Amino acid sequence: MNRSAQFLGAITLAILSGRGAVAQQPPDTQSMAALWTVHIDEVRPEKAGEFERLNIAENKGLHAILRDHGQAIAPVYEIMTTGAVYMSMRPKLSFTEFDGPSTVPESVSKLFPTVTGPLNGPIHAALEFHHNEIWRYHKTDSYIPVAPGIR
């Protein structure tokens, strides 16, 4: 299965489920983000557990900084596929979001290295490779079931 097909299934699953509970209503596809930034980490299989532990620690630390300073935490969908491939997907409404400045004040973002600095080396040591992609949602080429589990 190619990554685009994995994305469709993953994003459908992520949208149809919320905090581990299946949604009762189908998602409003009109509000589906048009663009997605996708960060793909291909992890050395023997390092997958360590990568997950470090990734969780990094996210918790960054989220704590954002919360402590009254900043919003942007939604991210994280999916693990077979073969220890992890995809972090962030919705974007338009290409203009790529060029806009960060909404996090510099006084807050300058605190991020206290969390990321010690974790970057071990995280990167667990990776085969990683990169970013931009994916576009095509409503006419997509299928989201009316109700979860119904085909």
C-alpha positions in Angstrom: 0.0 0.0 0.0 1.5 3.4 -1.0 1.7 6.3 1.5 -1.1 8.2 -0.2 -3.5 5.2 0.4 -2.2 4.9 3.9 -3.0 8.6 4.4 -6.5 8.3 3.3 -7.2 5.4 5.6 -5.3 7.1 8.5 -6.9 10.4 8.2 -10.3 8.9 7.9 -9.6 6.8 11.0 -8.3 9.9 12.8 -11.3 12.0 12.0 -13.8 9.3 12.7 -12.4 8.6 16.1 -12.0 11.0 19.0 -9.9 10.2 22.1 -10.3 6.5 21.4 -14.1 6.6 21.0 -15.7 6.2 17.6 -17.6 9.3 16.5 -21.4 8.9 16.2 -21.7 11.3 13.2 -19.6 11.4 10.1 -17.1 14.2 9.8 -18.2 17.4 8.1 -16.1 17.0 4.9 -16.7 20.7 4.1 -14.5 21.5 7.1 -11.8 19.1 6.1 -8.5 20.9 5.7 -7.5 21.4 2.1 -3.8 20.9 2.8 -1.7 18.8 5.2 1.9 19.0 6.2 3.1 15.5 6.8 6.3 14.7 8.6 7.4 11.1 8.0 9.8 9.3 10.3 11.0 5.9 9.2 12.3 4.4 12.5 14.8 1.6 12.9 12.5 -1.3 13.9 14.5 -2.2 16.9 14.3 1.4 18.1 10.6 1.9 17.7 9.8 1.7 21.4 12.5 4.1 22.3 11.4 6.5 19.5 7.8 6.4 20.8 9.0 7.1 24.4 11.1 10.0 23.3 8.5 11.4 21.0 5.9 11.4 23.8 8.4 13.1 26.1 9.1 15.8 23.6 5.4 16.4 22.9 4.5 16.5 26.6 7.4 19.0 27.3 6.4 21.3 24.4 2.8 21.2 25.3 3.6 22.0 28.9 5.5 25.1 27.8 2.6 26.2 25.6 0.0 25.6 28.3 2.1 27.4 30.9 2.2 30.5 28.7 -1.4 30.4 27.6 -0.7 29.3 24.0 -3.0 27.1 21.9 -1.8 23.7 21.0 -2.4 23.1 17.3 -4.0 19.7 16.3 -1.7 17.0 15.0 -2.7 13.5 13.9 0.0 10.9 14.5 -0.3 7.6 12.8 2.1 4.6 12.9 2.1 2.2 9.9 3.6 -1.2 9.5 7.4 -1.2 9.3 7.8 1.5 12.0 6.8 4.4 9.8 5.3 7.3 11.8 3.4 10.1 10.1 2.6 13.4 11.9 -0.1 15.3 10.0 -1.0 18.9 10.5 -4.0 20.5 8.8 -3.6 23.7 6.8 -6.4 25.7 5.3 -4.3 27.3 2.5 -0.8 27.8 1.3 -0.7 31.2 2.9 -0.4 29.5 6.3 3.1 28.2 5.2 4.3 31.8 4.8 2.7 33.3 7.9 4.7 34.0 11.0 4.4 31.7 14.0 1.5 32.5 16.3 3.8 31.5 19.3 5.6 34.5 20.7 9.4 34.4 20.5 9.5 34.7 24.3 7.8 31.3 24.4 9.4 29.6 21.4 12.9 30.3 22.8 12.0 27.9 25.6 11.5 25.0 23.3 15.2 24.0 23.1 15.1 23.2 26.8 12.9 20.3 25.8 14.1 19.5 22.3 17.8 19.9 22.8 18.4 16.8 25.0 16.0 14.7 22.9 17.2 15.6 19.3 20.2 13.3 19.4 18.5 10.2 20.7 15.5 10.7 18.4 17.6 11.1 15.3 19.7 8.0 16.3 16.5 6.0 16.1 15.7 7.1 12.6 16.5 5.5 9.2 15.4 8.8 7.6 12.8 11.5 7.9 11.3 14.2 5.7 8.3 16.4 5.2 5.7 16.4 2.5 2.6 18.5 1.6 -0.5 16.6 0.8 -3.8 17.9 -0.7 -7.2 16.6 0.3 -9.4 15.9 -2.8 -13.0 15.6 -1.7 -14.1 14.1 -5.0 -11.5 11.4 -4.8 -12.1 10.5 -1.2 -14.6 8.3 0.6 -15.7 8.8 4.2 -18.4 6.4 5.3 -21.7 7.7 6.6 -21.3 5.8 9.8 -18.1 4.1 11.2 -17.9 0.5 10.2 -20.5 0.7 7.4 -19.2 0.2 3.9 
